[in-house]
């Protein structure tokens, strides 16, 4: 987990921010407040947030699904990028962190675009499916417990429309996925997840080295899927 892009140290990272980052003042304030927490490493990088907002504009997203809210930076950056009638459904289990999130959403004037579900994400995802929301979301962002990535991805893919995008955070895992001596449960789970997506004919795929590694998976129309993998 990282709050800045891997491999961009010192002057070149600062240059990237200086010539590219356009961060809303409340996003900067939330990032600063989050940086004081022991769990600050859970915060996504600001350039990643801006990239995600850009993707929302590119795909014309109106409905966004998020797994893992934390202090609300990613939900806020996406809500700010949505049209006024857009919605982010975001899932978490911590009221402590999401209380901070709510305060910033309200200050930014986008709380009406964000629906927070405080319960296990699999319950929310199943409820969305059962009440007819399959194939109705434009974009999903997964940034939660790594051993559940496979399950979250399957739910999100079902809830996405064809052409919709799943974004998955931490898929380079600070380089630990390439460390043959690291067999921790989270590392092994991300390795397996990455291997499975590489062979998944239902999507097209790109793993972008931004933040801690961000995987982009676009849901293909059924007629265009690639049976047997790539």
C-alpha positions as CSV (number, residue, x, y, z in Angstrom):
1,X,0.0,0.0,0.0
2,X,1.3,3.4,-0.9
3,X,0.1,7.0,-0.9
4,X,2.4,7.9,-3.9
5,X,3.4,6.1,-7.1
6,X,6.0,3.5,-6.9
7,X,9.4,4.2,-8.5
8,X,8.9,8.0,-8.8
9,X,11.1,9.3,-6.0
10,X,12.3,12.8,-5.2
11,X,12.4,15.5,-7.9
12,X,10.6,13.6,-10.7
13,X,7.6,12.8,-8.4
14,X,7.3,16.4,-7.4
15,X,7.6,17.5,-11.0
16,X,4.7,15.2,-11.9
17,X,2.6,16.8,-9.2
18,X,3.7,20.3,-10.2
19,X,2.7,20.0,-13.8
20,X,-0.3,17.6,-13.6
21,X,-2.1,17.5,-10.3
22,X,-5.3,19.6,-10.0
23,X,-6.5,18.8,-6.6
24,X,-9.6,20.3,-5.0
25,X,-8.7,22.2,-1.8
26,X,-10.9,19.9,0.3
27,X,-9.3,16.8,-1.2
28,X,-5.9,18.2,-0.2
29,X,-7.2,19.0,3.3
30,X,-8.6,15.4,3.6
31,X,-5.4,13.9,2.5
32,X,-3.5,16.0,5.0
33,X,-5.8,15.0,7.9
34,X,-5.6,11.3,6.8
35,X,-1.8,11.5,6.8
36,X,-1.8,11.9,10.6
37,X,-3.5,8.5,11.1
38,X,-1.5,5.3,11.8
39,X,-3.3,3.8,8.8
40,X,-2.3,6.6,6.5
41,X,-0.8,4.1,4.0
42,X,-4.4,3.1,3.1
43,X,-4.8,6.5,1.4
44,X,-4.6,6.5,-2.4
45,X,-2.1,8.7,-4.2
46,X,-3.5,12.1,-5.3
47,X,-2.3,11.5,-8.9
48,X,-4.2,8.2,-8.8
49,X,-7.3,9.9,-7.6
50,X,-7.1,12.4,-10.5
51,X,-6.6,9.5,-13.0
52,X,-9.7,7.8,-11.6
53,X,-11.7,11.1,-12.0
54,X,-10.4,11.4,-15.6
55,X,-11.6,7.8,-16.3
56,X,-15.1,8.7,-15.0
57,X,-15.2,11.5,-17.5
58,X,-13.9,9.3,-20.4
59,X,-16.6,6.6,-19.8
60,X,-19.3,9.1,-19.0
61,X,-20.0,7.4,-15.7
62,X,-23.1,8.1,-13.7
63,X,-23.1,5.2,-11.3
64,X,-20.0,4.2,-9.4
65,X,-19.4,1.3,-7.0
66,X,-16.6,1.4,-4.4
67,X,-15.4,-1.4,-2.1
68,X,-13.4,0.2,0.8
69,X,-14.2,3.8,1.8
70,X,-11.6,4.6,4.5
71,X,-11.6,8.3,5.1
72,X,-13.5,9.0,1.9
73,X,-10.8,10.5,-0.4
74,X,-11.5,8.2,-3.4
75,X,-15.3,8.5,-3.0
76,X,-15.0,12.3,-2.9
77,X,-12.7,12.5,-5.9
78,X,-15.1,10.3,-7.9
79,X,-18.2,12.2,-6.7
80,X,-16.7,15.5,-7.7
81,X,-16.2,14.1,-11.2
82,X,-19.8,12.8,-11.6
83,X,-22.7,14.8,-13.0
84,X,-25.2,16.2,-10.4
85,X,-27.4,13.2,-10.9
86,X,-24.6,10.7,-10.5
87,X,-24.1,8.4,-7.5
88,X,-21.3,6.6,-5.7
89,X,-22.3,3.6,-3.7
90,X,-19.4,3.0,-1.3
91,X,-18.9,0.1,1.1
92,X,-17.1,-0.1,4.4
93,X,-17.4,-1.4,8.0
94,X,-15.7,1.4,10.0
95,X,-17.8,4.2,11.2
96,X,-14.7,5.8,12.8
97,X,-13.0,6.4,9.4
98,X,-16.2,7.1,7.5
99,X,-17.3,9.8,10.0
100,X,-14.4,11.7,8.7
101,X,-15.4,10.9,5.1
102,X,-19.0,12.2,5.7
103,X,-17.8,15.5,7.0
104,X,-15.7,16.2,3.9
105,X,-18.4,15.0,1.5
106,X,-20.8,17.5,3.2
107,X,-18.3,20.3,3.1
108,X,-17.7,19.6,-0.6
109,X,-21.5,19.7,-1.3
110,X,-21.6,16.2,-2.8
111,X,-23.0,14.1,0.1
112,X,-26.2,13.7,-1.9
113,X,-24.2,11.8,-4.6
114,X,-22.7,9.3,-2.1
115,X,-24.5,6.5,-0.5
116,X,-22.5,4.8,2.3
117,X,-23.2,1.2,3.1
118,X,-21.8,0.3,6.6
119,X,-21.8,-3.5,6.6
120,X,-19.8,-6.3,4.9
121,X,-19.4,-5.4,1.3
122,X,-20.6,-8.8,0.1
123,X,-24.0,-8.2,1.7
124,X,-24.4,-4.9,-0.1
125,X,-23.2,-6.4,-3.4
126,X,-25.6,-9.3,-3.2
127,X,-28.5,-6.9,-2.3
128,X,-27.7,-4.7,-5.3
129,X,-27.8,-7.8,-7.6
130,X,-31.0,-9.2,-6.0
131,X,-32.9,-6.0,-6.4
132,X,-32.2,-5.7,-10.1
133,X,-29.0,-3.6,-10.3
134,X,-27.0,-6.0,-12.4
135,X,-25.3,-4.4,-15.4
136,X,-26.3,-0.9,-14.2
137,X,-22.9,0.5,-12.9
138,X,-20.4,2.2,-15.1
139,X,-17.3,1.9,-12.9
140,X,-16.2,0.1,-9.8
141,X,-13.2,0.6,-7.5
142,X,-11.9,-2.2,-5.3
143,X,-9.6,-1.2,-2.4
144,X,-10.3,-3.4,0.6
145,X,-9.2,-6.7,2.1
146,X,-6.9,-8.4,-0.4
147,X,-7.9,-12.0,0.3
148,X,-11.5,-11.1,-0.9
149,X,-10.4,-9.5,-4.1
150,X,-11.6,-12.4,-6.3
151,X,-15.0,-12.4,-4.7
152,X,-15.4,-8.6,-4.9
153,X,-14.3,-8.7,-8.6
154,X,-16.9,-11.3,-9.5
155,X,-19.7,-9.3,-7.8
156,X,-18.5,-6.0,-9.5
157,X,-18.3,-7.6,-12.9
158,X,-21.9,-8.8,-12.6
159,X,-23.0,-5.3,-11.5
160,X,-21.1,-3.5,-14.3
161,X,-22.7,-2.7,-17.7
162,X,-20.8,-4.1,-20.8
163,X,-18.0,-1.6,-21.4
164,X,-17.8,-0.7,-17.7
165,X,-14.5,-0.6,-15.9
166,X,-13.3,-2.3,-12.7
167,X,-10.4,-0.5,-11.0
168,X,-8.4,-2.7,-8.5
169,X,-5.9,-1.1,-6.2
170,X,-2.6,-2.4,-4.8
171,X,-2.0,-5.0,-7.5
172,X,1.8,-4.4,-7.4
173,X,1.7,-4.6,-3.6
174,X,4.9,-2.4,-3.1
175,X,6.8,-4.9,-5.2
176,X,6.1,-7.9,-2.9
177,X,4.2,-9.8,-5.6
178,X,7.6,-10.2,-7.3
179,X,9.4,-11.3,-4.1
180,X,9.7,-15.1,-4.3
181,X,10.3,-15.2,-0.6
182,X,7.1,-13.5,0.4
183,X,4.3,-16.0,1.0
184,X,2.0,-13.9,3.2
185,X,-1.7,-14.4,2.7
186,X,-2.3,-11.0,1.2
187,X,0.7,-11.3,-1.2
188,X,-0.4,-14.8,-2.3
189,X,-4.0,-13.5,-2.8
190,X,-2.9,-10.7,-5.0
191,X,-0.6,-12.9,-7.0
192,X,-3.5,-15.4,-7.6
193,X,-5.9,-12.5,-8.4
194,X,-3.4,-11.0,-11.0
195,X,-2.9,-14.4,-12.6
196,X,-6.6,-15.1,-12.9
197,X,-7.4,-11.7,-14.5
198,X,-4.6,-12.3,-17.0
199,X,-6.4,-15.4,-18.2
200,X,-10.0,-14.0,-17.9
201,X,-11.6,-13.8,-21.3
202,X,-14.5,-11.7,-20.1
203,X,-12.4,-8.5,-19.8
204,X,-9.6,-6.6,-21.5
205,X,-6.9,-5.6,-19.1
206,X,-4.1,-3.2,-18.2
207,X,-2.1,-3.0,-15.0
208,X,-0.9,0.6,-14.6
209,X,2.1,1.4,-12.4
210,X,0.4,4.3,-10.6
211,X,0.1,4.5,-6.8
212,X,0.7,0.9,-5.6
213,X,-0.4,-0.6,-9.0
214,X,-3.9,0.0,-10.4
215,X,-5.5,-2.7,-12.5
216,X,-8.0,-1.6,-15.1
217,X,-10.4,-4.3,-16.4
218,X,-13.0,-3.4,-19.0
219,X,-16.1,-5.7,-19.2
220,X,-16.4,-7.0,-22.7
221,X,-19.8,-7.5,-24.4
222,X,-20.6,-11.2,-24.2
223,X,-20.2,-11.6,-28.0
224,X,-16.7,-10.1,-27.8
225,X,-15.4,-12.1,-24.9
226,X,-12.4,-14.3,-25.4
227,X,-13.2,-17.9,-24.3
228,X,-10.2,-19.7,-22.9
229,X,-8.4,-16.6,-21.9
230,X,-5.8,-14.5,-23.7
